[in-house]
C-alpha cells in the first residue's frame, strides 16, 4: 500500500491492491497435509525405509530405521547412508548401481549382526524413476523368524524321513534277530543237553556228552549262549517298541496302561547313545514306583509317549552335557512314580531326576510332573 498526496487539496490518500489468496492458502494447507500423510505412512511402515540421493546421502529416515540404529532422524539428513545405518556398509556398490541404471535390486536373506544376535533381512533397492531427481528408497525387512520356520520345516521333513527309514529298518531287523535267537537256542540244546543225535555224534568221535558238557562249562560257553539269547530278545523288544511307537501316529484315543507306556518309552530311550559325546542313557539308573492296579487311561498313546520320551531324553542330555563323571559320581537316576490322586479322579505321573543344573557345577534335584485325568482330559503341568 502506497501513500498518494493531492497537489491541489494537500490531502493524502493511500493506494493499494487487494489480492485474494484463499486458494493459495488452501493449496499450502493441502500440501502440508499431504506431506504429513506421506510422513505418517513412511514412519508407520514396520520395514526399515531409508531415502538416499544419487550419491548415497540420506534424504529420508523412518521410525523403524531410527529404532534399529538408535540414531534420531533429524540428525542423519545429508549424511552418507553407511554412517546413518552401518548395516548397509557392504551394499553401497549395489545401491549406486541401482540408482545409475534405474533398476530395482533385491538381496535376499542377508545376515547382519545386531544387538539381539544375528538377524536375516531382505534388502530391496527401489530407484526413483519419476522426475529429474535421482535417488532410491532402501527397504529392509526382517525375515529371521521366517528362515527359522523354514529350517524347522526342513528338519521336520528330515525327521519324518528318518522315522520312515527307522520303521523299515526295524522290520528288516526282525528276521536276522529271530534267526540269531533261534540259532542260540539250537546251539544250547545240541551242546548242553543229552539229545540222541548229540550222544550218537559224541560216541562216534570217541567221547561222551559229559566230557563235552564239562569242557563247555569250564570255558563259559553256556553263559555266552545265554547272553546271546538275552541280547537278541532285548534287541527284538526294542524293535517291537520302535514299531509300536511308529504306528501310534493317529489321533484316536484308546485305553492304555501308563505303566506299559512308560516301560516302552524307557526301552526306546535306552537305545539312545552317542559314542562321540560319550552319551549313553543306559548308564542312568531307573527307579520305578508304580502303584498296582491303576486304571487304564483314555488317551492318545503316541502323543503321550512322545511327551515321556522328550522329558527323559532332555533330562539325560542335561546330565551328560555337564560331564560323564557327574553321571557316575552322583549316581544319576530317574525316579518315575505312578499313583492315584487322593480325589481318585486323576493319575499322577511324576518323573524326577537328580542331574546337574544348567550352568552349575554341582548336581541337584529336578522335578517334572503332571496330572492326567483318567477320563481322557488333557494333562496340566504342575
C-alpha positions in Angstrom: 0.0 0.0 0.0 1.5 3.3 -1.2 0.6 6.9 0.1 -0.6 9.4 -2.5 -0.8 13.2 -1.8 -3.1 15.5 -3.7 -1.2 18.7 -5.1 -4.5 20.7 -5.1 -6.0 19.9 -1.8 -3.0 18.6 0.0 -5.0 15.6 1.0 -3.0 12.4 1.5 -4.6 9.1 0.4 -3.4 5.5 0.2 -3.5 3.4 -2.9 -3.4 -0.4 -2.6 -4.3 -3.6 -4.4 -6.1 -6.4 -2.6 -5.4 -10.0 -3.9 -7.5 -12.9 -2.8 -5.0 -15.7 -1.7 -7.6 -18.0 -0.2 -6.9 -20.7 -2.8 -3.2 -20.3 -2.3 -3.6 -20.9 1.4 -5.8 -23.8 0.8 -3.2 -25.3 -1.6 -0.5 -24.8 1.0 -2.6 -26.4 3.7 -3.3 -29.4 1.4 0.4 -29.7 0.6 1.2 -29.7 4.3 -1.5 -32.3 5.0 -0.2 -34.4 2.1 3.4 -34.2 3.3 2.2 -35.1 6.8 0.2 -38.0 5.5 3.2 -39.3 3.5 5.5 -38.9 6.6 3.0 -40.8 8.7 2.9 -43.6 6.1 6.7 -43.7 5.9 7.1 -43.8 9.7 4.3 -46.3 10.2 5.9 -49.0 8.0 7.4 -51.9 10.0 10.1 -52.2 7.4 13.2 -50.1 7.7 12.9 -47.4 5.0 15.8 -45.0 4.1 15.7 -42.5 1.2 19.0 -41.6 -0.4 20.1 -39.3 -3.2 22.3 -40.1 -6.2 25.5 -40.0 -4.0 24.0 -42.2 -1.3 23.3 -39.4 1.2 20.2 -39.8 3.4 17.1 -37.8 2.4 14.5 -39.7 4.4 14.8 -41.9 7.5 11.8 -43.6 9.0 11.0 -44.5 12.6 11.9 -48.2 12.2 15.4 -47.3 11.0 15.8 -44.9 13.9 14.7 -47.5 16.4 17.1 -50.1 14.9 20.1 -47.8 14.7 19.5 -45.7 17.7 20.0 -42.5 15.6 17.4 -39.7 15.5 16.1 -39.0 12.0 16.8 -35.2 12.3 20.5 -35.9 12.7 21.1 -38.1 9.7 19.8 -36.0 6.8 22.7 -35.3 4.4 24.9 -37.9 5.9 26.1 -40.9 3.9 23.8 -43.9 4.4 26.7 -46.0 5.6 27.2 -43.6 8.5 23.5 -43.5 9.3 22.9 -47.2 9.1 26.1 -49.3 9.4 24.3 -52.5 8.3 24.4 -51.2 4.7 28.2 -50.7 4.6 28.7 -53.6 2.2 25.8 -52.7 -0.1 26.8 -49.3 -1.4 28.0 -50.6 -4.8 24.6 -52.2 -5.4 22.8 -49.1 -4.2 24.7 -46.7 -6.5 24.4 -49.2 -9.4 20.6 -49.5 -9.0 20.3 -45.6 -9.0 22.5 -45.2 -12.0 20.7 -47.9 -14.1 17.2 -47.2 -12.7 16.7 -50.9 -11.9 15.3 -52.5 -8.8 17.6 -54.8 -6.9 16.8 -57.3 -4.2 19.2 -59.1 -1.9 17.6 -62.0 0.0 18.4 -63.4 3.4 21.4 -61.2 4.1 22.9 -61.8 7.5 23.6 -58.8 9.8 24.9 -58.6 13.4 22.6 -56.8 15.7 22.3 -56.3 19.5 19.9 -59.3 19.7 22.3 -61.5 17.7 22.5 -62.4 14.0 19.4 -61.5 12.1 18.4 -62.1 8.4 17.0 -59.4 6.2 15.7 -58.9 2.7 17.1 -55.7 1.1 15.2 -54.1 -1.8 16.5 -51.0 -3.6 13.8 -49.0 -5.4 15.4 -46.3 -7.7 13.5 -43.1 -8.2 12.3 -43.1 -11.8 9.9 -40.1 -11.8 11.2 -36.6 -12.5 14.8 -35.5 -12.8 15.8 -36.2 -9.2 18.0 -39.3 -8.9 17.9 -41.4 -5.8 16.4 -44.5 -4.2 14.4 -45.9 -1.4 16.0 -48.7 0.6 13.8 -51.2 2.3 15.0 -53.7 4.9 12.6 -56.5 6.1 13.5 -58.8 9.0 12.9 -62.4 7.8 14.7 -64.1 10.7 11.6 -65.9 12.0 10.6 -66.9 8.5 14.0 -68.5 8.0 13.9 -70.3 11.3 10.5 -71.7 10.4 11.8 -72.9 7.1 14.7 -74.6 8.9 12.3 -76.2 11.3 10.1 -77.4 8.5 13.2 -78.9 6.7 14.3 -80.5 9.9 10.8 -81.9 10.5 10.8 -83.4 7.0 14.2 -84.9 7.7 12.9 -86.4 10.9 9.9 -87.8 9.1 12.2 -89.4 6.6 14.4 -90.8 9.3 11.3 -92.1 11.1 10.1 -93.9 8.0 13.6 -95.4 7.4 13.8 -96.5 11.1 10.5 -98.3 10.8 11.6 -100.0 7.6 14.9 -101.0 9.2 13.1 -102.3 12.3 11.1 -104.6 10.0 14.2 -105.8 8.3 16.0 -106.4 11.6 13.3 -108.8 12.9 14.3 -111.6 10.6 18.1 -111.7 11.5 17.2 -111.3 15.2 14.8 -114.2 15.0 17.5 -116.3 13.3 20.1 -115.3 15.9 17.8 -116.2 18.8 16.8 -119.5 17.3 20.4 -120.4 16.4 21.5 -119.7 20.0 18.7 -122.0 21.3 19.7 -124.8 18.9 23.4 -124.5 19.9 22.5 -124.6 23.6 20.3 -127.7 23.0 23.0 -129.5 21.0 25.9 -128.7 23.3 24.4 -128.9 26.8 21.6 -131.5 26.6 21.8 -135.2 26.1 19.7 -135.4 23.0 20.0 -138.7 21.0 21.7 -137.1 18.0 24.3 -135.3 20.1 25.0 -138.5 22.1 25.5 -140.5 18.8 27.9 -138.0 17.3 29.9 -137.8 20.6 30.2 -141.6 20.7 31.3 -141.7 17.1 34.1 -139.2 17.8 35.3 -141.3 20.8 33.9 -139.1 23.6 30.7 -138.6 25.6 28.4 -135.7 26.4 29.6 -135.5 30.0 33.1 -134.6 28.8 31.8 -132.2 26.2 29.5 -130.5 28.8 32.3 -130.3 31.4 34.6 -128.6 28.8 31.9 -126.2 27.7 31.1 -125.2 31.3 34.7 -124.7 32.1 35.0 -122.4 29.1 31.8 -120.5 30.0 30.1 -121.3 26.7 26.6 -121.8 28.2 26.7 -118.4 29.8 27.8 -116.9 26.4 24.9 -118.6 24.7 22.5 -117.2 27.4 23.9 -113.8 26.8 23.4 -114.1 23.0 19.8 -115.3 23.6 19.1 -112.5 26.1 20.7 -109.8 23.9 18.6 -111.0 21.0 15.4 -110.8 23.0 16.3 -107.3 24.2 17.0 -106.2 20.7 13.7 -107.7 19.5 11.9 -105.9 22.2 13.5 -102.6 21.2 12.4 -103.2 17.6 8.9 -104.1 18.7 8.7 -100.8 20.7 10.0 -98.8 17.8 7.4 -100.2 15.5 4.7 -99.7 18.1 5.8 -96.1 18.6 5.8 -95.5 14.8 2.3 -96.9 14.5 0.9 -94.7 17.2 0.6 -91.7 14.9 -3.1 -91.4 14.6 -5.2 -89.1 16.7 -7.6 -91.7 18.1 -7.9 -92.2 21.8 -7.7 -95.6 23.4 -7.5 -97.1 26.9 -3.8 -97.6 27.8 -1.8 -98.6 30.8 0.5 -95.8 31.8 2.9 -98.2 33.3 3.3 -100.1 30.0 3.7 -96.8 28.1 6.5 -95.7 30.5 8.2 -99.1 30.2 8.1 -98.9 26.4 9.4 -95.4 26.4 12.3 -96.3 28.8 13.2 -99.2 26.4 13.2 -96.7 23.5 15.3 -94.2 25.4 17.7 -96.9 26.4 18.7 -97.3 22.8 19.8 -93.6 22.6 23.5 -93.2 22.7 26.3 -91.2 21.1 29.9 -92.5 21.0 31.5 -89.2 20.2 29.8 -87.4 23.1 30.1 -90.4 25.3 26.4 -90.3 25.9 24.6 -93.5 27.0 21.1 -93.4 28.5 21.7 -96.9 30.0 24.2 -95.5 32.4 21.4 -93.7 34.2 19.7 -95.6 37.0 15.9 -96.0 36.6 13.8 -96.3 39.8 10.1 -97.2 39.4 7.4 -96.5 42.0 4.3 -97.8 40.2 1.1 -98.2 42.2 -0.5 -101.5 41.4 -4.0 -101.9 39.9 -4.0 -98.5 38.3 -6.9 -97.9 36.0 -6.3 -97.6 32.2 -6.3 -94.1 30.9 -8.2 -92.9 27.8 -5.6 -91.0 25.8 -3.7 -90.7 22.6 -0.8 -93.1 23.4 1.6 -91.9 20.7 1.4 -88.3 21.8 1.7 -89.2 25.5 4.7 -91.4 24.8 6.3 -88.6 22.9 6.0 -86.4 25.9 7.6 -89.1 28.1 10.4 -89.6 25.6 11.1 -85.8 25.4 11.3 -85.4 29.2 13.6 -88.4 29.6 16.0 -87.6 26.7 16.2 -83.9 27.7 17.0 -84.8 31.3 19.6 -87.4 30.2 21.2 -85.0 27.8 21.4 -82.4 30.6 23.2 -84.9 32.8 25.7 -85.8 30.2 26.2 -82.3 28.9 27.8 -81.5 32.3 30.2 -84.5 32.4 30.2 -88.2 32.3 31.9 -88.2 35.7 29.0 -86.4 37.3 26.6 -89.1 36.0 28.6 -91.8 37.6 29.8 -89.9 40.7 26.3 -88.7 41.7 24.6 -92.0 40.7 22.4 -90.1 38.3 18.9 -91.5 38.1 15.4 -91.0 37.1 12.6 -91.8 39.6 9.3 -92.5 38.0 6.1 -92.5 40.1 2.6 -93.5 39.1 -0.1 -93.2 41.7 -3.8 -92.3 42.1 -4.5 -88.8 43.2 -6.3 -88.6 46.6 -9.5 -87.5 45.0 -9.4 -90.7 42.8 -10.2 -88.7 39.6 -6.6 -88.4 38.4 -3.5 -90.4 37.9 -0.3 -88.6 39.0 2.7 -89.2 36.7 5.9 -87.9 38.2 9.3 -88.0 36.6 12.1 -86.8 38.8 15.8 -86.6 38.0 18.9 -85.7 40.1 21.0 -84.4 37.2 23.2 -81.3 37.1 21.5 -77.9 36.9 22.1 -75.8 33.8 25.4 -73.8 34.1 26.1 -75.1 37.6 29.0 -77.2 38.9 27.0 -79.5 41.1 24.2 -81.9 40.9 20.7 -81.0 42.2 17.3 -82.5 42.2 14.8 -81.5 39.5 11.1 -82.4 39.4 8.9 -82.7 36.3 5.4 -83.9 37.0 1.9 -83.6 35.6 -1.6 -84.9 36.2 -3.6 -86.8 33.7 -7.3 -87.1 34.1 -8.4 -90.7 33.7 -11.5 -89.7 31.7 -9.1 -88.6 29.0 -8.8 -84.9 29.8 -5.6 -83.0 28.9 -2.7 -83.0 31.3 -1.8 -80.0 33.4 1.8 -79.3 34.3 2.4 -78.9 38.0 
